[in-house]
Amino acid sequence: MGGPPDFKTRRERLVESLKREGYIKSAEVERAFLAVPREEFVTEDNRGYSYADNPLPILCGQTISAPSMIAIMLEEAGIRRGMKTLEIGTGSGYNVALLAELVGQENLLTIERYPELVEWGGGNLARTGYGKVKVIMGDGTRGYEPEAPYDLIMATAGAPRIPKSWIAQTKVGGKIVAPIGSSTFNQTLAVATRMEKEEIDIRWGTPCAFVPLVGVEGWRR
Ligand code: SAM
């Protein structure tokens, strides 16, 4: 016997601990975490850390978020199958794959500002069976008008405020889930519901530390 446990066993152990600690609450989010192989969304040198509950460095100085943080966001979003969803910040593609399990690939778009990450994250998605998700290169602080309105906009980079275009592109009653803070790497998770007249009702959640959302309606470099 001996040797390290295989990735599937490690994934199951991580999911058990995320449930025990209260991050995963619903059967749907549990099923998604069990279905997506995180080891396929990290760099080669970090494969051994795939199932530690930590963010890990990826390309372009960016990160794949910690599983517990993603679980919090997915649970807060109140996701149902069929929700038209825009993810901002493709990165590795891992969160997109989880969203694909929850809303269905055909209902999902993701946008990324670095061409290298569009290629790498998109490649990770295609290789693992999530190739129907639309991966767009662009500035996600503007949302993505051609396919609006959305039931859900989920950002995985931290913004100084919720961009006006996200509010305009969310259906009345839809949600925006995003880390918002007055400094980079120091945010609070905002769970906003779109009201009439392009207004939102914000509930503030967990403190978090995401890489900055850089763009016209985000941080300026
Ligand atoms: N969802 C990613 C994952 O599962 O790996 C998380 C990636 S990282 C925490 C955030 C990503 O947001 C980075 O890849 C970064 O390049 C991207 N980003 C930052 N500003 C952006 C913008 N204005 N539009 C699109 N993507 C942006």
Boltz pocket constraint, residues with backbone or C-beta under 6 A from the ligand:
constraints:
  - pocket:
      binder: B
      contacts: [[A, 41], [A, 62], [A, 63], [A, 64], [A, 65], [A, 88], [A, 89], [A, 90], [A, 91], [A, 92], [A, 93], [A, 94], [A, 95], [A, 96], [A, 111], [A, 112], [A, 113], [A, 114], [A, 117], [A, 138], [A, 139], [A, 140], [A, 141], [A, 156], [A, 157], [A, 210], [A, 211], [A, 212], [A, 213], [A, 214], [A, 215], [A, 218]]
      max_distance: 6.0
